[in-house]
């Protein structure tokens, strides 16, 4: 890998991290809902598709590590699962549990 390719990859990764951080901030403030996040994922947003589910849940008010892990265990979602890897059932149950619509 050339130095230029390395620099491009680092810039791309930084952009994706910033985008995920912005989404998490908007979730925490209520500017964005879980439905909105899944709409972004449905539109093919790679940064959102790669967001860990635990990170998504913990961004919501009232969900710390323990509560997020309990919810994921109850819904049978692996801790390492990302938005892209959710099954239709997991996605629908997650939306239902978090107060979103059931339109997956």
N, C-alpha and C positions, 0 to 999 in steps of 0.2 A: 504494500500500500504506500503510495507516495505521500509526501507531506501535505500536498494540496487535497488529496482525497481524505486524509485523516482530518484535516481542518474542516472540510465540508461535512463530514460525518459528525464531528463534535458540534458544529453549528446547528445541524439538523436535530441532534439530541437535545441541545439546550432549548431550542424552539419548542419541541414537544413537551419538555418538562415545564416550561413557562405556561404553555397552553393548559396543561393539566392543573397546574397550580391556580390559574385564573378560574377554571371551572370549579375547583374545590372551594375557592373563596366565594364564588357566587352561590354555590350550594349552601354554604355556611350562613350567608347573609339572607338567603331566601330569594335572591334575584333569579335563581334558576332552580328548576325542579329535576327530580330523577327522570321524569318523562323527557325533559329537554335534553338531558345527557344522552339518553337512549336514541333520541331523534338525531343528534349529532353523530352517534355511532352508526345509525342506519344510513346516514349520508356518506359514510365511508371515511370519517375523520380518523386517521391512523393514530393520532395521539390519544384520542378518547378510547378507541378500540383496545389500546394497550394498557389502559388504566386498570389497576387491580381493584376488584370488587370491594375488598376490605377498605381500601383507601376511599372509594366512593362513599361507602356507608359511614365511615368515620368523619367524613366532611360534613355530615348532617348534624344539626343541633341535637344534643341529647345522646349521641352515639360515641362512646369512647371505645377503647380496645375490647374490653370485656363484653359489652353489649353487642358490638359488631360481630365478634366471634360467636357469641351465642346464637345470634340471628342466622349467621352463615351455617352454623352446624344444624340448626333446626330446618333450614331450607336445603340442606345437603349440598352446599357449595364449598368446594375445596378452598383452603386459605390462599392458595397460589393462583386461583382462577382470575382471569381478566375479563373485561366486558365482552371481548370477542368470543370467548370460550363458553359463555353461558348458553345452556339449552333453552328452548322455548319455555319449558316448564319452570326452570329456575328463574328466568327473566320475569315471567308472569307472577310467580310467587313473591319475588323480590319487590316488584312494583306494588302488589297488593299489600305486602307487609309495611312498605314505606309510604303508603297513601297515594300511589300513582294510579294511572289508568291501567287497564288490562288489555292493551292493544298490541301486544308483541307479535 
